Amino acid sequence: MENQTVLHEEDETLEDIVFQNRNKAYGAYLLRTGYHKSIKIALGIGVSLFCLAVAAPMILANIKPKEKTELTIVLEDYIIPDPPKDVPIEPKLTPPPPQEEVKVPKTIAFNEPEIVEDDKATELPPDQETLNNTDAKIGSVTQDGDTGEIPVDDPDKFKTGEGTAPVEIKAEVEQEFLSVEVMPEYAGGNAALAKFLQKNLRYPRNASDAGIGGKVYVQFVVGKDGNISNIDILKGLGFGCDEEAQRVIKLMPRWKPGKQSGRNVTVKFTLPIVFQLDQ
């Protein structure tokens, strides 16, 4: 047998060499020859999809304009209800304790004899025999009464003990008014108050997303020195509006205190704060 030398052209691929003298139409040859091309196409598609996913938010942000949320502060006068009228309280009468019957001892008069004029009659004192035969006690006058032993009130009956008991001093409770002659006021008036709220109040994100708006009624105490305390929500909206209203009230500086009869007093003040979204 003659040795046959197979010469390959320079442009033949590995697949051509492997599938030489074999059935190339079977399918494996086509898969191997198209493998690199398929890999390049898949890689290109993957890179394109990744770039599109990264750039999509920036593209949408430039296409859709951002909605602006504006906050409007509206101050309204809050009508404070009249304080409740004082209802007279009838004093409760306590009947006095029953008085004990005072026992009077039976006595017989025994006065020293006096020298008087003849025309004036004088009652003579009893003789010794009369005194020995009577159970009455000697006194300045003659009267009927009890002949037994009469108890004498103990002078120490109401004595509580030795020493001096401590005196309890009750602290004066400061009265809080709802309505006074001169109501408390923010330093600078309503215009300064509106400016302060416009600067410091922030619309809660939850309320903005949900489209919530309305009034939050905040009640707080303005002390004699103008300091604010006891902040409470009388009527709220939720979605973070109540907490935001409390936060801003805590940031307020001292108010001008209320006055009653020319002196500073403590007053409960109610302030409505409006959360409103511009349409």
C-alpha positions, 0 to 999 in steps of 0.5 A: 500500500502506498503512503498517501500524504494529505495536504491541507490548505492554510485556510482550513479550520479545525472543524474541516480537519476533524470532519474530513471524509465524514458526513458534514450534513449530519448537524454536528459540523454546522453546530461547531462551525457556528458556535463562535458566531452564536457566542458573539451574538449572545454576548452582544445582546446581553451587553445591550440589555444591561446597558439599557437597564442601567440607562432606563431610569435616567432616560425616564427621569429626563422624559417625565418632569418631576412634580413640584410639591408646594406647601401653603400655610393658612392661619385661621382664627380659632374660636375659644369656647367660653369657660364653664360657669361656676356652679355654686356648691351648697355647703354640706352641713354637719349636725353638731355632736350631741352634748352630754348632760352636765351633772351638777353636784348637790351642795349646801351653802356654808357662808361665813357669818357677816355682821349686818344691820338689824333690818336686813335678814341674813340666812344662817349657815347650817349647824354641825349636826346638819352637815354631818347628816347630809350627803351634799357638798359644801358650796356657796349656794344651796342647790339640788343635784347628783350626790355621787362622784362626778367625773372631772374632764381630763385636761390631757384628753386632747393632748396628742403627744410630746413635741411639735407636729410638722406643718404641711404646706400645700403648694399652690396649684397654678390655674390654667385659663382658656380665655383671658383679657389679653390672649397669648401672641407669637412675638411679631404677630400672625405675620411673623408666625406664618413666616416661621411656619413657612420656613420650618414646616415640611410636608410629610412624604407619606401625606404627599404621596397619599394626597392627604391635606387638611388641618391639624389642631394643636393645643399647648400651654403658654406659661407666665414666662411665655414658654410653651409646654404640654403640646397635644393634638386635639384633631389630627390627619395622620400620615406624619402630619400630627408629628410634624405639627408637634415638631414645629411647635417645639421649635417656637421661641417664647410667646408673649404671655396672656394677661388677666387683671394686668398680670401674666397668667397661664393660658391653654392656646389652640392653633390650627395648622393647615397642610395643603397641596397645590393642584 
